[in-house]
Amino acid sequence: MFYIKTGACMVRQIDIARKTGFSLGVVSRALRSEKDPYDRISEETRVIIRKAAEEMGYTCNLQASLLRRGKLPAIRVLLPAWTSPDITRLTMGISRTALEYGYPLMIHHYNENEDMDYLSFLESVCREKNTGVLFYLHQRMERKVLRKGCEKYVASGGKIVFMNDRNFNFDDLLPDMVTLNIDEEYSGRLAAEYLQGLSCRSYSVVYNSENAYDVFRKKGFEDGLRGTDGVCFPLDFPRVGEPYGDFVVRSRKIFDAFFDGAGEIAGYPLGLFFTSSFLVYLVMNEFATRGFRLNEELHPIMVEYKNISHYPFFYTPRIIMPFYEMGVAAMEKLAGMLKGAQEKSLLLRPSILCNYHV
């Protein structure tokens, strides 16, 4: 038995075969992430070969391995067709991590109102037997049809990681499905903790009761305020599909009811939590018009969903949703699954950014 020193060159399976004395075929089968039920390699042999590979710094050529198994060596990513910074950050996290692992990406977008977008996607990945799939779920997806497509793909040997499913009860889509989601309620608890630290005497929340995310964040805010007088007067601005002018008129009535009921508020400063950035400009202008002084009588905090840096009255603070981190974690978990690892679901937590400067 002899060993050819590879130095800075890439270690090949033939190098491992020379060092261990086993044939190239035995080495190749022993290094596969998925054990062939028909091979007769002993566990002792497998351990010897894998230990030698690790000592020599061997890295599996994923592209070649996948092509030999008839799979397209690319990660397929299905994302909603939203022109939002969150999807951009999510895509950046996926793409940068995929580059580190050496996986090319094929990114597709779907319209949440078009069933055929994701159905045709699932049919294509089953047909092509590609490497793996990152799938961003949406609450409007038809459960039975989605389950059927995913089951077919997994049965064909595919690996799939889901994102954004926890709040919409997709947990039963597949057995032992790996999911990543953001703890929406935690963003509300984070806002409550921050505002309590400013010694606010009363609290309000600006939200949209028709939006599931807003409702989760509001609940977290209310839970975080336990031990205080809680939310004294919420501002609910449901979106009903009306023209913006009509919305402003209706909003005026909401504001009037809020300020008429201000006597129910324990006092100032008032801590104001925005569950999203959608209504920041409208609400903050209303408070400014009525003479409220920022950071004296009013302490706002918001969940960041878009860049509002041109609003001169609202630079701090913000709750940042970890979409970039979700993309990184999703790609890492899928890479682990492709190597045979058992991965678990993950719930990511938002973080708070204070002293925001443009």
Disulfide bonds with the S-S distance in Angstrom:
none
